[in-house]
Amino acid sequence: MKKILQDYTKEELLTRIKPSFRAKQLWGWVYHKYADSFEMMPNLPKALRESLASEYTLNPLKMLTVQESQDGSRKYLFELHDGHTVEAVLLLMREKSYHEDGSIKHQERYTVCISSQVGCKVGCAFCLTAKGGFMRDLSAGEIVEQVRIIKRDNAIDANRRVNLVYMGMGEPLDNLDAVVKSVKIFADCDGMAIATHRQTISTSGLSSKIARLGKMDLGINLAISLHAVDDELRVKLMPINKAYNIQSIIDAVKAFPVNSRKRVMFEYLVIKEVNDDIDAAKKLLSLLDGIKAKVNLIYFNPYGGTEFQRPSDTSMRAFQSYLTSRGLHCTIRESKGLDISAACGQLREQALEGEL
């Protein structure tokens, strides 16, 4: 099987391809011009192009399905070389706006949500990805390629920055080495130049891996999928809590290096009559005392076969109001893609069931 070129950092390619300026030209074709074949690189000698084509592939992912929401979000289903599939989502966070004279006032603002594994080992009770079990880790190149395809498919110029969130299928810290390598490839100033402060790694709370990531001091943002404020409920929702309880997560977060202008994000999936009452809000406030934190409240997004329900707008606002009135920065995430297969793993599940 051919090697995936996107698995390599620029420094690694410089040692593999000589002379080194050819490696830099290749890097530019891949990440600035989104080339999907070596034949598209006319300034490389024919012999080099043929040699590269025999050893490497530029297409580790195949775009199978794209669903577009009325709000501009686009959900992608990609097929890997072994037939497995993963999802990624392009979120339109701000539309392009214009001055009265027709000139551009603000460009679009995008966030790309990417997967790090095929399936997931964590097995959260509310997550559709867990239904299919865990298949394998993605390589760094398979992670990187999700963004490269999405930028190309939406004609997003190389010099246009996007925000990245490792919050798709899989537990990023369970595939830490590949995820960290992809962070570095994304951040390379001669490539996509997506600075680490624009990248967020979301984890279900592998406290030992949080500590290891923190020691690398990459400058990335950290998001904790908390979803419960006591171990009893969290074990029911997230069995991984048996190995990494809430206190171990809090301790790891307190030791994590955080940029002075940033906060640690705590994702809190709000489920009707499960974790949406004021008593839970009180416990959450106490739990995060002493942490420079931001709480992101997320509406549970129902899918077929789930026992859980979406909370009411009233309970969400009451939960948020309790926290903000007591000084904890708290937002309600705007739901996007409700008219498409927005729940993580939903598009893949539909494909596996033959519904697409």
N, C-alpha and C positions, 0 to 999 in steps of 0.2 A: 504493500500500500504506500502511496506517495505521502511524503511529509507535508504538513500544513504550514505554509510559509508564515501565516499570522501567529504561529506558536512561538516565533523567535522575536526577541527584542532587536532593536537596531544594532546594539553592540554585538550581539551574537551573529547577526548577518554580516557585519563587518569582518568577522573572523572567518566566515564561510565563503564569502564571495570576494574575489580579487579581480582588479584593483578595487580598493575600498570605495572610490567615488561611484563605481557601478552599483554597489550596495545602496548607497544614498539615493541614486537615481531610481532604483527599484522601490525603495521605501516611499519615495514621492509618488510613484505611479499607483502604489497600493492604497495609500492613505490620503493623498490629495486629489487624485483623479479617479479613484475607485475602480481601477482596472480589474477586470475579471479574467483576463488571459494575458499570457506573456507576449502574444502577438500584437497586443495593443501598445507595446513599448518600443517604438521604432528607433529610439536613440540608444537602445542596447544592441550590441552586435548579435547577428543572427545565431552564431554558434552558442553564445551565452543564453539567448532565449530558448534555444532547443535544449540546452543542458538543464536549465531551470525547469522547463516543462516536463522533462523526464524524471526529475527528482521531487518536485514540489507541486502541490495544488493550491490554487487561489480560491477555490470554491468548496470549502468544507461543509457548507450549508446550502440547502436548496429551499427557496421560498415556495411553500405549498399553498397557503391560504392567507389572505388579508381581509380583515373585517374593519369597516370604517364606521365610526359613530357620528351622529349628528353634531357632536361637540368638537369634532376634528381629531379625536383619538383614533389611532389605528392599531389593531392587534394582529400580530404576525404568528404564523405557525411555520416552523422551519423543520426540514428533515435533515438528519445527519447521515454520514456515510454508511452507517450500519442499520439504517431504517428507523431508528428512534426519532422522536420529535420533541421539540422544545418551543416555548413561547417567548415573545418579547412584545413590549407595548411602547408605542410612541404617543406621548401625552402632549397635547397642545395646551400649554399653560397660559399663553397670552397671544392673541391674534395680532397680525400686522396692523398698524394704525398709520394714518396719513395726516399731514398738515393740510390746511385749506388750499394751498397751491398745488396739491397732489404729490408733493415730495414725502418720502417716508419719514415718519416721526419715530416709530418704534418697530423693530423687526419682531418676527414671531419668537416666542420663547418656548423651548421644548425640553421635556424630560424623557429619557428613555429608560424603561424598566427592563432589566435583562436577567436571564436565567444562568445559573451556575452548575446545575446538575440535571440529569434526566430523572425525573421523579425526586423523591426526598425520603430520607431516613427518619425524619423527626416525627411524622405521624400525627400532626395536630388534628383534633377531632373536627374542626370547622373547615379544614382545607381540602379542596378537591384534588390537589396535586398528590396528597397522601394516599388517595384511593388506589392509584396505580402502582404504589410501592416505589422502591428505589431501583434504578437500572444501572447508572454509572455516572461518574463525574464528567464534566466537560473539560476539555483542554483549554488553555489560555486562548489559543487561536479560535476555538469555537465560541468562546465568550466574546472576543473582540469582533468576530465576523458579524454577530447580530447587529452591532451598532453600525458597522461599515455598510451592510446591506440596507439598513433603514435610512441612513443618511443619503445613500445613492438613490434609493427608491423615492425619496421625497425631495430630491434635488436640493439638499441642504449642503451648502458650500463647505469646503474643508476649513475655511477660516471662521465659520459660524460655530460657536461653542454650544454644546448642549449639556444638560445636567444628567448624570448617570445614577441610577439606583439599582444596586444588586438586591432586587426584591421580587424577582420572578420565581420560576420553579427552582427548588432546591434550597439548601442551607449553605450560604457562601463560606462560612467558617469551617464547614465540613469538607470543603475543597480549597483549603486556605492557600496552598502553594500556587495553584493555577489562578486563583482570584487575584492574589497579590501580583503575579506576573502580568495579568491583564491590566491591572491598575497602572502599572509602570508603562506598558505599551500605549495605553490610552493617553497617558500624561506626557509622552515624549514630545518635546517642543517642535521637532521636525515632522511629526506625524499628525495625529488628530488634535494634539495639544489641549486635551481636556484635563485641566489642572486637577490635582488631587482634592482641592477644596470644593470642586464641583462633583465629586464622586462620594456616594454614600453606600456603605455596606450595612445591610440589615441582617440581624441575626436573632435567632430564637433564644439565644442566651447561653452559648457554650463558653462558660466563664474562663476556662483555661485557655481557650483559643482567643478570647477577647484580650487576655493578658499578653499572649504571644504577639497578637497584632499590635497592641499598644507599644510593645518594646521596639517594633519596627519604625514607629513614629513617621508614618507615611504622609500625614497631613490630611487623611481622609476623614469624612464624617461618619459617625457611628449612630445606628438606629437599633433600638432594642424592641423586639416584638414581645411585649409584656403580657397584655391581654387579661391579666388577673392580678389581684393584689394580695392573695394568700396562697400558700402552697397547696392547700386542699383542692381549691378550684382549678389552680393552674395545672396540677397533675391530671385532672380530668380533661382539660382542654388541650394540654401539651404534655404528653407523657415524658418528654425529655426533662421535665422539671424534677423527676426522680433522681437524675444524675447531676443536674445543675439547678439547685433551688434558687429561690428569689434572692436570698441574702448573698449567695455566692456571686450572683450577677451584679447586685448593687456594689459589692466590694470591688469587683473587677472594673466596673464603670468609674468608680471613684479614683482608681489608679490610672485610668486611661488618659493620655495626653489630649487635651482639647484646646483648639485655637481660642485665643482670648475673645474673638468676635463670634464664636460658635457655641452651640449648645448640643448636648447629647439628646437625640430624639428618642422618645419612648412612644412606640406605636401601641395603641390600645384599641383593639377591635371590639366595638360595642355590640353586644348581642342582647336582644330583648329578653328581659326578665332573667338574665343570667349574670350580667356584670354591669348593669346600667343604672343602679340606684345610687343615692347620695351617700349611703354608708360605704360603698366601694370608692367613691370619690374622696371621702375623708381618709380612708386607708391609703389611697394613692398619694395624697398630699403628704402624709406622714412618711411614707416609704421613700419619697424623693427629696426629703428634707436634706439640705446640704449639698445637693447636686445641681450644677448649672444645667437645668433640664428644660426641654420643651415637650409637651404632650400633644400627640397628634391623634385625635379621636377619629375612628374610621367606622363608617356604617358597615355592618355585616351585609355582604352582597349575596343573597340567597341563590342557590342552584338546585337543580332537580335532585331529590332524594335526601336533602339535608333536614335535620330536625330543628335547626336554629332559624330564628326569624330576625328580620331587620328591625332595629329599635325605632321608636317614634321620634319625630323631630323635637317634640317637647322634652323628652327625657335626655336627648343629646344636648340640647341647649341648657337644661338645668345642670347637667354634669359639667359642662364647660363653664358655666357661670360660677359654680361653686369654686372651681379651681382658680379661675382668673381673678375672682374677687379676693382671693387669699394670696395673690402674688405669683402664682405658678403660670408661666406662659403656656397657653393651651389653645389649639386651633381645631376646627372640625374640617377634616379633609373633604374637599369638594368631590363628590362622586362623579366619576367620568366613565363613559362607555357602558352605561346601563342598558342601552339598546342593542349592545352586541355581547359576545361571550366574555364578559369583563372579569368574572371570577378567575383567579389564577388556576390554570390547569383545565379550565372549561373547554377551551378550543381544542386542546389535545384530546380530551376525553371524548368530545364529539367525533373527532376523526377516528379514534380507536373503535367507537361504536358504529362507525359507518354512517354518521348523520350528516357529514359534509359532502 
